Amino acid sequence: MVNYSYLDDNFAAVREEIRAAAEKAGRSAEEITLVAVTKTVDADVINYVHDNLGVNVIGENRVQSLLEKYDKLHRDGLKIHFIGSLQTNKVKYIIDKVDLIQSLDNLRLAKEIDKQAKKVGRVMDVLIEINSAREENKGGIMPEEAETFLDEVLKFENIRVIGVMTIGPVCEDIRDLKKFFEETYRTFIDFSTKKLHNIDSPILSMGMSRGFEYAIETGSTMVRIGNALFRPGSNK
Ligand SMILES: *Cc1c(COP(=O)(O)O)cnc(C)c1O
């Protein structure tokens, strides 16, 4: 039996930091969903944290890797989010396996998700990924194009848009992330008030191991954390 006690420590530390950040922002930690990003760990580790540490949402960013782990996972009560850039030709492999696609950022992909979702008789929940720093070679919709894009996606019958996701740029000084988080928050509020009336609690997925406290301060409702949870011996 592998010794997983470092995971207990990492999860306790991160959850405490989430709680503290929420409290500082005058929010409740219950408003914030923790997505454990499991892209670097195998199915045994995922099962351990699901069975023992109350993890019920995981994030995977590669189709192949998700498929390799999928059959070994204890999936009862486990939600799987796809968080990486998704190639159109791979949608069919995950359409019946994931609960949310966080990274919708182009219409060809939307069209394919709609088509495959229809085939398996479901409506797929998605977040629209915003390229908050307007980085040329990164995924995500430019903030100024987000509303037009949303209008197009809302036309698909087998897709339900439930919020917004952003990654943000790599910043040497992590506080520099704040302005990108703030802009994404404005897009999120705009979407929520104008277009997503039918959604009970729209999602703003923002914040990773470095800087999630700023994301929580800025209104994030979902943080996606990998390293701080799964790296042995440290929580960042
Ligand atoms: C890897 C990844 C994360 C988690 O990043 P960490 O720095 O390990 O916390 C979050 N979101 C996406 C889209 C990722 O690919």
The ligand as an ORCA input file, in Angstrom:
! r2SCAN-3c Opt
* xyz 0 1
  C      -3.164     21.933    -15.170
  C      -4.340     22.827    -15.172
  C      -4.808     23.408    -13.987
  C      -4.136     23.198    -12.636
  O      -2.901     23.858    -12.614
  P      -1.986     23.780    -11.298
  O      -1.003     24.862    -11.510
  O      -1.378     22.424    -11.295
  O      -2.857     24.010    -10.129
  C      -5.942     24.199    -14.050
  N      -6.577     24.434    -15.233
  C      -6.148     23.905    -16.388
  C      -6.892     24.208    -17.631
  C      -5.014     23.080    -16.400
  O      -4.596     22.562    -17.562
*
